[in-house]
Amino acid sequence: MPELPEVEFCARHVRAGAVGRRITAVEATIGPPLEGPPAAFAAATTGRSVQAVRRVGKQLIVDLDIGHVLLHLGMTGKILRHPIAQPPRPATRLIFTLDDGHRLDFVDSRRFGRVAAVDAAALAEHLDRLGPDALEITADPPAMAARFQGARQAIKVALLDQSRIAGVGNIYAAEALFLARLHPWTLAGALPVAAWAPLSAGLAETMNASLQRELGEEIIYLQEGAESPFLVYGREGAPCTRCGTAIVRTVQQARSTFWCPTCQPA
């Protein structure tokens, strides 16, 4: 599922193919991922020029000459650039036609994504609810530790709280905790100061590794048949790559957590 690296990959491709282009037509299906009526969304975006494409945590923001488009990829969303003549894929929910003979298609099979046309005030209100971007704050472990001061949640659960830091999801939280040798049930507010440096480094390492692996034109998710590159995520029962102990899966707040009992002792 898309977390910070996948959204950053998407942002880079949309930025390369859309900045400086004008949106000449918009088609959208009724219902998710689009918020509001398709006609209103089309009226707010058709004829607008793309000024910039940004990522904040897991949010993708397309800045237009008037207004903004706020996108969240949800569980399976992706944005693909195609020539106008190429037929759209199944599960295409939104199409932006550009003035260079190409389209940007939002494909979302499970319809858990989000797309909305917003003004500057609404965008600021939404972004104000997010913590610092995960890839930025990992460069400053004391600042990251301060974001979790007093937290009474397990560290794995706390890492998913987008109001503390933005961009970490289930996969990269599990991977970072493994790299840092931290037990996922450790209370976030009880982590010693010395633990935040390896945890910050682990987050940066696993996210940057995913960014370096994404070399094609399209994200291929695990459920679409991609080979898993992860050390613990999705590897229940498989031997740990460090020590050979079987990887364990537990559930924290209805989310699967994968970890090594030997490398990540309580």
MARLUMNU-424436 format. One record per residue (C-alpha): x, y, z; residue in one letter. Coordinates in nm, 3 decimals, always signed. Layout:
REM MARLUMNU-424436
<atom><u>X</u><v>Y</v><w>Z</w><residu>a</residu></atom>
...
This chain:
REM MARLUMNU-424436
<atom><u>+0.000</u><v>+0.000</v><w>+0.000</w><residu>m</residu></atom>
<atom><u>+0.126</u><v>+0.352</v><w>-0.064</w><residu>p</residu></atom>
<atom><u>+0.324</u><v>+0.513</v><w>+0.213</w><residu>e</residu></atom>
<atom><u>+0.572</u><v>+0.800</v><w>+0.194</w><residu>l</residu></atom>
<atom><u>+0.814</u><v>+0.643</v><w>-0.060</w><residu>p</residu></atom>
<atom><u>+0.535</u><v>+0.538</v><w>-0.297</w><residu>e</residu></atom>
<atom><u>+0.371</u><v>+0.881</v><w>-0.279</w><residu>v</residu></atom>
<atom><u>+0.709</u><v>+1.049</v><w>-0.337</w><residu>e</residu></atom>
<atom><u>+0.763</u><v>+0.824</v><w>-0.642</w><residu>f</residu></atom>
<atom><u>+0.420</u><v>+0.925</v><w>-0.770</w><residu>c</residu></atom>
<atom><u>+0.488</u><v>+1.294</v><w>-0.703</w><residu>a</residu></atom>
<atom><u>+0.811</u><v>+1.286</v><w>-0.904</w><residu>r</residu></atom>
<atom><u>+0.639</u><v>+1.131</v><w>-1.206</w><residu>h</residu></atom>
<atom><u>+0.341</u><v>+1.367</v><w>-1.193</w><residu>v</residu></atom>
<atom><u>+0.575</u><v>+1.664</v><w>-1.151</w><residu>r</residu></atom>
<atom><u>+0.780</u><v>+1.561</v><w>-1.454</w><residu>a</residu></atom>
<atom><u>+0.474</u><v>+1.512</v><w>-1.673</w><residu>g</residu></atom>
<atom><u>+0.238</u><v>+1.786</v><w>-1.559</w><residu>a</residu></atom>
<atom><u>+0.415</u><v>+2.098</v><w>-1.433</w><residu>v</residu></atom>
<atom><u>+0.372</u><v>+2.377</v><w>-1.687</w><residu>g</residu></atom>
<atom><u>+0.085</u><v>+2.199</v><w>-1.860</w><residu>r</residu></atom>
<atom><u>-0.275</u><v>+2.315</v><w>-1.879</w><residu>r</residu></atom>
<atom><u>-0.568</u><v>+2.088</v><w>-1.793</w><residu>i</residu></atom>
<atom><u>-0.798</u><v>+2.093</v><w>-2.095</w><residu>t</residu></atom>
<atom><u>-1.062</u><v>+1.844</v><w>-1.975</w><residu>a</residu></atom>
<atom><u>-1.155</u><v>+1.649</v><w>-1.662</w><residu>v</residu></atom>
<atom><u>-1.361</u><v>+1.330</v><w>-1.633</w><residu>e</residu></atom>
<atom><u>-1.453</u><v>+1.172</v><w>-1.299</w><residu>a</residu></atom>
<atom><u>-1.675</u><v>+0.895</v><w>-1.173</w><residu>t</residu></atom>
<atom><u>-1.928</u><v>+0.964</v><w>-0.899</w><residu>i</residu></atom>
<atom><u>-1.820</u><v>+0.865</v><w>-0.549</w><residu>g</residu></atom>
<atom><u>-1.482</u><v>+0.778</v><w>-0.400</w><residu>p</residu></atom>
<atom><u>-1.208</u><v>+0.869</v><w>-0.442</w><residu>p</residu></atom>
<atom><u>-1.361</u><v>+1.200</v><w>-0.556</w><residu>l</residu></atom>
<atom><u>-1.508</u><v>+1.418</v><w>-0.284</w><residu>e</residu></atom>
<atom><u>-1.810</u><v>+1.610</v><w>-0.405</w><residu>g</residu></atom>
<atom><u>-1.989</u><v>+1.620</v><w>-0.743</w><residu>p</residu></atom>
<atom><u>-1.778</u><v>+1.549</v><w>-1.055</w><residu>p</residu></atom>
<atom><u>-1.918</u><v>+1.859</v><w>-1.229</w><residu>a</residu></atom>
<atom><u>-1.800</u><v>+2.087</v><w>-0.949</w><residu>a</residu></atom>
<atom><u>-1.456</u><v>+1.930</v><w>-0.949</w><residu>f</residu></atom>
<atom><u>-1.428</u><v>+1.965</v><w>-1.327</w><residu>a</residu></atom>
<atom><u>-1.534</u><v>+2.330</v><w>-1.308</w><residu>a</residu></atom>
<atom><u>-1.265</u><v>+2.400</v><w>-1.047</w><residu>a</residu></atom>
<atom><u>-0.981</u><v>+2.236</v><w>-1.242</w><residu>t</residu></atom>
<atom><u>-1.053</u><v>+2.254</v><w>-1.617</w><residu>t</residu></atom>
<atom><u>-0.852</u><v>+2.528</v><w>-1.785</w><residu>g</residu></atom>
<atom><u>-0.615</u><v>+2.560</v><w>-1.491</w><residu>r</residu></atom>
<atom><u>-0.237</u><v>+2.534</v><w>-1.529</w><residu>s</residu></atom>
<atom><u>-0.024</u><v>+2.309</v><w>-1.310</w><residu>v</residu></atom>
<atom><u>+0.228</u><v>+2.521</v><w>-1.121</w><residu>q</residu></atom>
<atom><u>+0.385</u><v>+2.266</v><w>-0.887</w><residu>a</residu></atom>
<atom><u>+0.348</u><v>+1.916</v><w>-0.743</w><residu>v</residu></atom>
<atom><u>+0.432</u><v>+1.859</v><w>-0.377</w><residu>r</residu></atom>
<atom><u>+0.427</u><v>+1.576</v><w>-0.127</w><residu>r</residu></atom>
<atom><u>+0.362</u><v>+1.621</v><w>+0.245</w><residu>v</residu></atom>
<atom><u>+0.371</u><v>+1.290</v><w>+0.429</w><residu>g</residu></atom>
<atom><u>+0.132</u><v>+1.066</v><w>+0.234</w><residu>k</residu></atom>
<atom><u>-0.050</u><v>+1.362</v><w>+0.078</w><residu>q</residu></atom>
<atom><u>+0.002</u><v>+1.464</v><w>-0.284</w><residu>l</residu></atom>
<atom><u>-0.071</u><v>+1.829</v><w>-0.364</w><residu>i</residu></atom>
<atom><u>-0.107</u><v>+1.969</v><w>-0.715</w><residu>v</residu></atom>
<atom><u>-0.082</u><v>+2.348</v><w>-0.708</w><residu>d</residu></atom>
<atom><u>-0.280</u><v>+2.513</v><w>-0.986</w><residu>l</residu></atom>
<atom><u>-0.271</u><v>+2.874</v><w>-1.098</w><residu>d</residu></atom>
<atom><u>-0.601</u><v>+2.904</v><w>-0.909</w><residu>i</residu></atom>
<atom><u>-0.660</u><v>+2.655</v><w>-0.630</w><residu>g</residu></atom>
<atom><u>-0.516</u><v>+2.316</v><w>-0.547</w><residu>h</residu></atom>
<atom><u>-0.592</u><v>+1.947</v><w>-0.591</w><residu>v</residu></atom>
<atom><u>-0.537</u><v>+1.735</v><w>-0.279</w><residu>l</residu></atom>
<atom><u>-0.485</u><v>+1.363</v><w>-0.342</w><residu>l</residu></atom>
<atom><u>-0.438</u><v>+1.061</v><w>-0.119</w><residu>h</residu></atom>
<atom><u>-0.359</u><v>+0.730</v><w>-0.287</w><residu>l</residu></atom>
<atom><u>-0.543</u><v>+0.524</v><w>-0.027</w><residu>g</residu></atom>
<atom><u>-0.466</u><v>+0.151</v><w>-0.037</w><residu>m</residu></atom>
<atom><u>-0.418</u><v>+0.086</v><w>-0.409</w><residu>t</residu></atom>
<atom><u>-0.419</u><v>+0.423</v><w>-0.585</w><residu>g</residu></atom>
<atom><u>-0.173</u><v>+0.527</v><w>-0.852</w><residu>k</residu></atom>
<atom><u>-0.149</u><v>+0.808</v><w>-1.106</w><residu>i</residu></atom>
<atom><u>-0.044</u><v>+0.708</v><w>-1.458</w><residu>l</residu></atom>
<atom><u>+0.054</u><v>+0.922</v><w>-1.755</w><residu>r</residu></atom>
<atom><u>-0.071</u><v>+0.797</v><w>-2.094</w><residu>h</residu></atom>
<atom><u>-0.113</u><v>+0.933</v><w>-2.447</w><residu>p</residu></atom>
<atom><u>-0.469</u><v>+1.051</v><w>-2.503</w><residu>i</residu></atom>
<atom><u>-0.532</u><v>+0.775</v><w>-2.758</w><residu>a</residu></atom>
<atom><u>-0.447</u><v>+0.496</v><w>-2.513</w><residu>q</residu></atom>
<atom><u>-0.761</u><v>+0.347</v><w>-2.353</w><residu>p</residu></atom>
<atom><u>-0.789</u><v>+0.397</v><w>-1.976</w><residu>p</residu></atom>
<atom><u>-0.739</u><v>+0.098</v><w>-1.750</w><residu>r</residu></atom>
<atom><u>-1.017</u><v>-0.063</v><w>-1.550</w><residu>p</residu></atom>
<atom><u>-1.073</u><v>+0.114</v><w>-1.215</w><residu>a</residu></atom>
<atom><u>-0.976</u><v>+0.453</v><w>-1.359</w><residu>t</residu></atom>
<atom><u>-1.174</u><v>+0.698</v><w>-1.146</w><residu>r</residu></atom>
<atom><u>-1.042</u><v>+1.034</v><w>-1.263</w><residu>l</residu></atom>
<atom><u>-0.885</u><v>+1.159</v><w>-1.586</w><residu>i</residu></atom>
<atom><u>-0.702</u><v>+1.487</v><w>-1.642</w><residu>f</residu></atom>
<atom><u>-0.641</u><v>+1.563</v><w>-2.009</w><residu>t</residu></atom>
<atom><u>-0.338</u><v>+1.787</v><w>-2.060</w><residu>l</residu></atom>
<atom><u>-0.253</u><v>+2.025</v><w>-2.341</w><residu>d</residu></atom>
<atom><u>+0.046</u><v>+1.816</v><w>-2.456</w><residu>d</residu></atom>
<atom><u>-0.157</u><v>+1.519</v><w>-2.583</w><residu>g</residu></atom>
<atom><u>-0.132</u><v>+1.315</v><w>-2.263</w><residu>h</residu></atom>
<atom><u>-0.360</u><v>+1.222</v><w>-1.974</w><residu>r</residu></atom>
<atom><u>-0.309</u><v>+1.175</v><w>-1.604</w><residu>l</residu></atom>
<atom><u>-0.530</u><v>+0.886</v><w>-1.487</w><residu>d</residu></atom>
<atom><u>-0.607</u><v>+0.820</v><w>-1.122</w><residu>f</residu></atom>
<atom><u>-0.652</u><v>+0.443</v><w>-1.095</w><residu>v</residu></atom>
<atom><u>-0.796</u><v>+0.316</v><w>-0.766</w><residu>d</residu></atom>
<atom><u>-0.938</u><v>-0.036</v><w>-0.762</w><residu>s</residu></atom>
<atom><u>-1.051</u><v>-0.033</v><w>-0.399</w><residu>r</residu></atom>
<atom><u>-1.170</u><v>+0.329</v><w>-0.398</w><residu>r</residu></atom>
<atom><u>-0.998</u><v>+0.413</v><w>-0.069</w><residu>f</residu></atom>
<atom><u>-0.817</u><v>+0.714</v><w>-0.218</w><residu>g</residu></atom>
<atom><u>-0.917</u><v>+1.075</v><w>-0.188</w><residu>r</residu></atom>
<atom><u>-0.927</u><v>+1.355</v><w>-0.443</w><residu>v</residu></atom>
<atom><u>-1.058</u><v>+1.704</v><w>-0.370</w><residu>a</residu></atom>
<atom><u>-1.033</u><v>+2.052</v><w>-0.520</w><residu>a</residu></atom>
<atom><u>-0.951</u><v>+2.289</v><w>-0.234</w><residu>v</residu></atom>
<atom><u>-0.864</u><v>+2.654</v><w>-0.184</w><residu>d</residu></atom>
<atom><u>-0.560</u><v>+2.778</v><w>+0.006</w><residu>a</residu></atom>
<atom><u>-0.741</u><v>+2.802</v><w>+0.340</w><residu>a</residu></atom>
<atom><u>-0.881</u><v>+2.448</v><w>+0.322</w><residu>a</residu></atom>
<atom><u>-0.542</u><v>+2.310</v><w>+0.219</w><residu>l</residu></atom>
<atom><u>-0.367</u><v>+2.486</v><w>+0.507</w><residu>a</residu></atom>
<atom><u>-0.625</u><v>+2.355</v><w>+0.754</w><residu>e</residu></atom>
<atom><u>-0.569</u><v>+2.001</v><w>+0.630</w><residu>h</residu></atom>
<atom><u>-0.189</u><v>+2.022</v><w>+0.638</w><residu>l</residu></atom>
<atom><u>-0.187</u><v>+2.184</v><w>+0.983</w><residu>d</residu></atom>
<atom><u>-0.318</u><v>+1.856</v><w>+1.123</w><residu>r</residu></atom>
<atom><u>-0.004</u><v>+1.673</v><w>+1.007</w><residu>l</residu></atom>
<atom><u>+0.326</u><v>+1.645</v><w>+1.189</w><residu>g</residu></atom>
<atom><u>+0.664</u><v>+1.708</v><w>+1.025</w><residu>p</residu></atom>
<atom><u>+0.749</u><v>+1.502</v><w>+0.718</w><residu>d</residu></atom>
<atom><u>+0.905</u><v>+1.173</v><w>+0.823</w><residu>a</residu></atom>
<atom><u>+1.201</u><v>+1.189</v><w>+0.584</w><residu>l</residu></atom>
<atom><u>+1.290</u><v>+1.538</v><w>+0.705</w><residu>e</residu></atom>
<atom><u>+1.261</u><v>+1.480</v><w>+1.080</w><residu>i</residu></atom>
<atom><u>+1.467</u><v>+1.159</v><w>+1.072</w><residu>t</residu></atom>
<atom><u>+1.770</u><v>+1.382</v><w>+1.016</w><residu>a</residu></atom>
<atom><u>+1.715</u><v>+1.523</v><w>+1.368</w><residu>d</residu></atom>
<atom><u>+1.661</u><v>+1.236</v><w>+1.618</w><residu>p</residu></atom>
<atom><u>+1.615</u><v>+1.469</v><w>+1.922</w><residu>p</residu></atom>
<atom><u>+1.339</u><v>+1.656</v><w>+1.736</w><residu>a</residu></atom>
<atom><u>+1.179</u><v>+1.324</v><w>+1.647</w><residu>m</residu></atom>
<atom><u>+1.195</u><v>+1.210</v><w>+2.010</w><residu>a</residu></atom>
<atom><u>+1.024</u><v>+1.533</v><w>+2.116</w><residu>a</residu></atom>
<atom><u>+0.727</u><v>+1.453</v><w>+1.891</w><residu>r</residu></atom>
<atom><u>+0.661</u><v>+1.139</v><w>+2.097</w><residu>f</residu></atom>
<atom><u>+0.731</u><v>+1.277</v><w>+2.441</w><residu>q</residu></atom>
<atom><u>+0.470</u><v>+1.151</v><w>+2.685</w><residu>g</residu></atom>
<atom><u>+0.310</u><v>+0.915</v><w>+2.431</w><residu>a</residu></atom>
<atom><u>+0.146</u><v>+0.619</v><w>+2.606</w><residu>r</residu></atom>
<atom><u>+0.100</u><v>+0.413</v><w>+2.291</w><residu>q</residu></atom>
<atom><u>+0.320</u><v>+0.128</v><w>+2.173</w><residu>a</residu></atom>
<atom><u>+0.591</u><v>+0.268</v><w>+1.949</w><residu>i</residu></atom>
<atom><u>+0.462</u><v>+0.079</v><w>+1.642</w><residu>k</residu></atom>
<atom><u>+0.116</u><v>+0.233</v><w>+1.689</w><residu>v</residu></atom>
<atom><u>+0.253</u><v>+0.580</v><w>+1.768</w><residu>a</residu></atom>
<atom><u>+0.461</u><v>+0.584</v><w>+1.450</w><residu>l</residu></atom>
<atom><u>+0.138</u><v>+0.556</v><w>+1.247</w><residu>l</residu></atom>
<atom><u>-0.007</u><v>+0.872</v><w>+1.406</w><residu>d</residu></atom>
<atom><u>+0.020</u><v>+1.126</v><w>+1.124</w><residu>q</residu></atom>
<atom><u>-0.018</u><v>+1.416</v><w>+1.368</w><residu>s</residu></atom>
<atom><u>+0.317</u><v>+1.322</v><w>+1.525</w><residu>r</residu></atom>
<atom><u>+0.513</u><v>+1.259</v><w>+1.205</w><residu>i</residu></atom>
<atom><u>+0.366</u><v>+1.238</v><w>+0.857</w><residu>a</residu></atom>
<atom><u>+0.430</u><v>+0.961</v><w>+0.608</w><residu>g</residu></atom>
<atom><u>+0.494</u><v>+0.644</v><w>+0.808</w><residu>v</residu></atom>
<atom><u>+0.257</u><v>+0.351</v><w>+0.753</w><residu>g</residu></atom>
<atom><u>+0.237</u><v>-0.011</v><w>+0.861</w><residu>n</residu></atom>
<atom><u>+0.514</u><v>-0.142</v><w>+0.639</w><residu>i</residu></atom>
<atom><u>+0.787</u><v>+0.110</v><w>+0.712</w><residu>y</residu></atom>
<atom><u>+0.712</u><v>+0.124</v><w>+1.084</w><residu>a</residu></atom>
<atom><u>+0.771</u><v>-0.252</v><w>+1.109</w><residu>a</residu></atom>
<atom><u>+1.085</u><v>-0.235</v><w>+0.896</w><residu>e</residu></atom>
<atom><u>+1.234</u><v>+0.057</v><w>+1.090</w><residu>a</residu></atom>
<atom><u>+1.172</u><v>-0.107</v><w>+1.427</w><residu>l</residu></atom>
<atom><u>+1.347</u><v>-0.421</v><w>+1.304</w><residu>f</residu></atom>
<atom><u>+1.646</u><v>-0.223</v><w>+1.181</w><residu>l</residu></atom>
<atom><u>+1.663</u><v>-0.040</v><w>+1.515</w><residu>a</residu></atom>
<atom><u>+1.618</u><v>-0.367</v><w>+1.712</w><residu>r</residu></atom>
<atom><u>+1.320</u><v>-0.225</v><w>+1.901</w><residu>l</residu></atom>
<atom><u>+1.028</u><v>-0.430</v><w>+2.028</w><residu>h</residu></atom>
<atom><u>+0.705</u><v>-0.304</v><w>+1.867</w><residu>p</residu></atom>
<atom><u>+0.514</u><v>-0.300</v><w>+2.199</w><residu>w</residu></atom>
<atom><u>+0.762</u><v>-0.070</v><w>+2.375</w><residu>t</residu></atom>
<atom><u>+0.586</u><v>+0.244</v><w>+2.498</w><residu>l</residu></atom>
<atom><u>+0.682</u><v>+0.531</v><w>+2.271</w><residu>a</residu></atom>
<atom><u>+0.713</u><v>+0.778</v><w>+2.557</w><residu>g</residu></atom>
<atom><u>+0.941</u><v>+0.540</v><w>+2.746</w><residu>a</residu></atom>
<atom><u>+1.202</u><v>+0.499</v><w>+2.473</w><residu>l</residu></atom>
<atom><u>+1.542</u><v>+0.613</v><w>+2.599</w><residu>p</residu></atom>
<atom><u>+1.703</u><v>+0.905</v><w>+2.422</w><residu>v</residu></atom>
<atom><u>+1.970</u><v>+0.676</v><w>+2.277</w><residu>a</residu></atom>
<atom><u>+1.705</u><v>+0.468</v><w>+2.096</w><residu>a</residu></atom>
<atom><u>+1.585</u><v>+0.752</v><w>+1.875</w><residu>w</residu></atom>
<atom><u>+1.903</u><v>+0.772</v><w>+1.667</w><residu>a</residu></atom>
<atom><u>+1.884</u><v>+0.411</v><w>+1.539</w><residu>p</residu></atom>
<atom><u>+1.506</u><v>+0.438</v><w>+1.495</w><residu>l</residu></atom>
<atom><u>+1.543</u><v>+0.759</v><w>+1.292</w><residu>s</residu></atom>
<atom><u>+1.821</u><v>+0.599</v><w>+1.088</w><residu>a</residu></atom>
<atom><u>+1.610</u><v>+0.287</v><w>+1.034</w><residu>g</residu></atom>
<atom><u>+1.317</u><v>+0.488</v><w>+0.901</w><residu>l</residu></atom>
<atom><u>+1.539</u><v>+0.686</v><w>+0.666</w><residu>a</residu></atom>
<atom><u>+1.716</u><v>+0.370</v><w>+0.549</w><residu>e</residu></atom>
<atom><u>+1.406</u><v>+0.167</v><w>+0.467</w><residu>t</residu></atom>
<atom><u>+1.223</u><v>+0.456</v><w>+0.300</w><residu>m</residu></atom>
<atom><u>+1.521</u><v>+0.561</v><w>+0.088</w><residu>n</residu></atom>
<atom><u>+1.582</u><v>+0.198</v><w>-0.010</w><residu>a</residu></atom>
<atom><u>+1.226</u><v>+0.178</v><w>-0.146</w><residu>s</residu></atom>
<atom><u>+1.271</u><v>+0.502</v><w>-0.337</w><residu>l</residu></atom>
<atom><u>+1.586</u><v>+0.366</v><w>-0.498</w><residu>q</residu></atom>
<atom><u>+1.406</u><v>+0.047</v><w>-0.603</w><residu>r</residu></atom>
<atom><u>+1.125</u><v>+0.232</v><w>-0.783</w><residu>e</residu></atom>
<atom><u>+1.279</u><v>+0.274</v><w>-1.127</w><residu>l</residu></atom>
<atom><u>+0.990</u><v>+0.217</v><w>-1.367</w><residu>g</residu></atom>
<atom><u>+0.695</u><v>+0.426</v><w>-1.476</w><residu>e</residu></atom>
<atom><u>+0.450</u><v>+0.271</v><w>-1.231</w><residu>e</residu></atom>
<atom><u>+0.435</u><v>+0.149</v><w>-0.873</w><residu>i</residu></atom>
<atom><u>+0.364</u><v>-0.224</v><w>-0.853</w><residu>i</residu></atom>
<atom><u>+0.212</u><v>-0.309</v><w>-0.515</w><residu>y</residu></atom>
<atom><u>+0.266</u><v>-0.639</v><w>-0.333</w><residu>l</residu></atom>
<atom><u>-0.096</u><v>-0.742</v><w>-0.391</w><residu>q</residu></atom>
<atom><u>-0.036</u><v>-0.696</v><w>-0.764</w><residu>e</residu></atom>
<atom><u>+0.238</u><v>-0.955</v><w>-0.762</w><residu>g</residu></atom>
<atom><u>+0.547</u><v>-0.751</v><w>-0.682</w><residu>a</residu></atom>
<atom><u>+0.826</u><v>-0.945</v><w>-0.512</w><residu>e</residu></atom>
<atom><u>+0.856</u><v>-0.838</v><w>-0.150</w><residu>s</residu></atom>
<atom><u>+1.185</u><v>-0.661</v><w>-0.073</w><residu>p</residu></atom>
<atom><u>+1.110</u><v>-0.628</v><w>+0.300</w><residu>f</residu></atom>
<atom><u>+1.301</u><v>-0.777</v><w>+0.590</w><residu>l</residu></atom>
<atom><u>+1.008</u><v>-0.857</v><w>+0.821</w><residu>v</residu></atom>
<atom><u>+0.686</u><v>-0.718</v><w>+0.675</w><residu>y</residu></atom>
<atom><u>+0.466</u><v>-0.996</v><w>+0.536</w><residu>g</residu></atom>
<atom><u>+0.721</u><v>-1.266</v><w>+0.633</w><residu>r</residu></atom>
<atom><u>+0.539</u><v>-1.445</v><w>+0.916</w><residu>e</residu></atom>
<atom><u>+0.707</u><v>-1.779</v><w>+0.985</w><residu>g</residu></atom>
<atom><u>+1.004</u><v>-1.710</v><w>+0.757</w><residu>a</residu></atom>
<atom><u>+1.354</u><v>-1.710</v><w>+0.908</w><residu>p</residu></atom>
<atom><u>+1.493</u><v>-1.376</v><w>+1.021</w><residu>c</residu></atom>
<atom><u>+1.760</u><v>-1.254</v><w>+0.781</w><residu>t</residu></atom>
<atom><u>+1.984</u><v>-1.173</v><w>+1.080</w><residu>r</residu></atom>
<atom><u>+1.946</u><v>-1.464</v><w>+1.321</w><residu>c</residu></atom>
<atom><u>+1.721</u><v>-1.726</v><w>+1.162</w><residu>g</residu></atom>
<atom><u>+1.442</u><v>-1.699</v><w>+1.422</w><residu>t</residu></atom>
<atom><u>+1.094</u><v>-1.730</v><w>+1.275</w><residu>a</residu></atom>
<atom><u>+0.932</u><v>-1.391</v><w>+1.212</w><residu>i</residu></atom>
<atom><u>+0.622</u><v>-1.337</v><w>+1.426</w><residu>v</residu></atom>
<atom><u>+0.301</u><v>-1.155</v><w>+1.336</w><residu>r</residu></atom>
<atom><u>+0.098</u><v>-0.983</v><w>+1.606</w><residu>t</residu></atom>
<atom><u>-0.195</u><v>-0.743</v><w>+1.583</w><residu>v</residu></atom>
<atom><u>-0.185</u><v>-0.386</v><w>+1.715</w><residu>q</residu></atom>
<atom><u>-0.497</u><v>-0.174</v><w>+1.679</w><residu>q</residu></atom>
<atom><u>-0.627</u><v>-0.402</v><w>+1.401</w><residu>a</residu></atom>
<atom><u>-0.301</u><v>-0.376</v><w>+1.204</w><residu>r</residu></atom>
<atom><u>-0.053</u><v>-0.658</v><w>+1.149</w><residu>s</residu></atom>
<atom><u>+0.291</u><v>-0.612</v><w>+1.301</w><residu>t</residu></atom>
<atom><u>+0.583</u><v>-0.831</v><w>+1.191</w><residu>f</residu></atom>
<atom><u>+0.895</u><v>-0.863</v><w>+1.409</w><residu>w</residu></atom>
<atom><u>+1.177</u><v>-1.090</v><w>+1.521</w><residu>c</residu></atom>
<atom><u>+1.157</u><v>-1.205</v><w>+1.885</w><residu>p</residu></atom>
<atom><u>+1.534</u><v>-1.251</v><w>+1.904</w><residu>t</residu></atom>
<atom><u>+1.650</u><v>-0.930</v><w>+1.734</w><residu>c</residu></atom>
<atom><u>+1.374</u><v>-0.721</v><w>+1.895</w><residu>q</residu></atom>
<atom><u>+1.357</u><v>-0.841</v><w>+2.256</w><residu>p</residu></atom>
<atom><u>+1.105</u><v>-0.699</v><w>+2.501</w><residu>a</residu></atom>
